Amino acid sequence: MFSTLRTYLGGVWETNNTKMTSADPFTLVRFLKQAQDLGVKYLVLEVSSHAIYYQRIWGIDFDVAAVTNISQDHLDLHGTMEHYIRTKLRLFKSLVYARRKT
C-alpha cells in the first residue's frame, strides 16, 4: 500500500516521507519493484488528481479504481470542478485500455 501518510510492504509500515499522495515516478517504480521482489500479488495505491495530471502514474496498469473524494481542495491546480473531475476520470478511462492480465 502506498498512501499519503504511510506505506506498507512485506509486513512493514513506513512513514511516507514524500508527504505526497502519489510520489514521483522513480519512487513509485522502486516501490513496485520491491513489491514484485517480495512476490506481492495485489497493491493499493492512493492516487491524487495531481498524480494523474502530472503523469506520476504513467505506465502503471490498474485493474480497479475508486473515487473517495471530490471537493474544491485542488482548484488551485485544476481551476474548475469540471477540469478536476475530468482529470480524475482519466484514471477510469485507463482501465478500459489497460492490457488484459492472464
N, C-alpha and C positions, 0 to 999 in steps of 0.2 A: 504494500500500500504506500502511495506517495500522496501526502496531503499538505495543506498549508502549514500545519503545526508539527507533524511528525511523519516519519517513515517507519515501516515495519517490514522486515525482510529476514527470513531464516530464523524466526523466533526472537528477533532483536528489535526493540523500539529505539529510534534515534530522533533527536530534535532536528527539524528541517531548518538548518541554519541559513538557507537562502531567503527565508521569510516570504517566498513567492509561492502561490498556489501550485503553479507549474514551473518547475525550474527550467533553466536554459537547456537546449537540446543535448549538449555534451554531458551534463549532469544526469539527464534522463536516460541517455544511452548507457552510461556507466551503471545506473540503477537497473536498467533492463538486462544488461549483460550479467550482473551479479545474480539477478533472479533466475536467468537461464542457467547459469552455472550451478545454482542450488537446486535445479530441477523444478522450479515453481511453474505450475500449470496455469494459474489464474492470478491476475493482478487487478488492483483497483487504483486508478489514477484520478485524483481530483483535477479537473481541467477548467481553468478560468477562461473567460471570453478574451482576456489579454493573450493567453497562450494560443488560442485559436487564431486571433487576429495577427499576432506576430509569428505564427507558424512554428511555435516551440514544439508542437507535437507532430510535425510533418514526418511522414514515413511510418507512423505507428498505426497499425490496423486494429481498430476497435471492433469487438463483437457486440457490445451493448453500450448504450449511453442513457443517461438520465439527467434531467434538469432539476436542480434542488433550489435554485434561487433566480429570480428575475426581479431586479429592483433598479432604482436610479443611481446606484452607487458608482457605476462605471461610465456615466455620461461624459466624464472628463475625456475619456478616450473615444467613445462612440458618437458623442454629440446628440444623438436622438435614440429614443427607445427602439425605433424601427431598425436602426443600424445595429444596435446591441442585440436584438432578437435575431436578426439575420446572421450575425456573426455566430451566435450560439447554434443556430440551425445548421451551420456548415459541418459541425461535428456529426449530426444525424445524417446529413447527405453523404458523408464519408462512409457511413455504414453500408449504404446501398452499393457503393463502388469498391468496397474492400474485397480483397481476394477471399475466396471461399476456403475455409480450413477443412482439412480431412481428418 
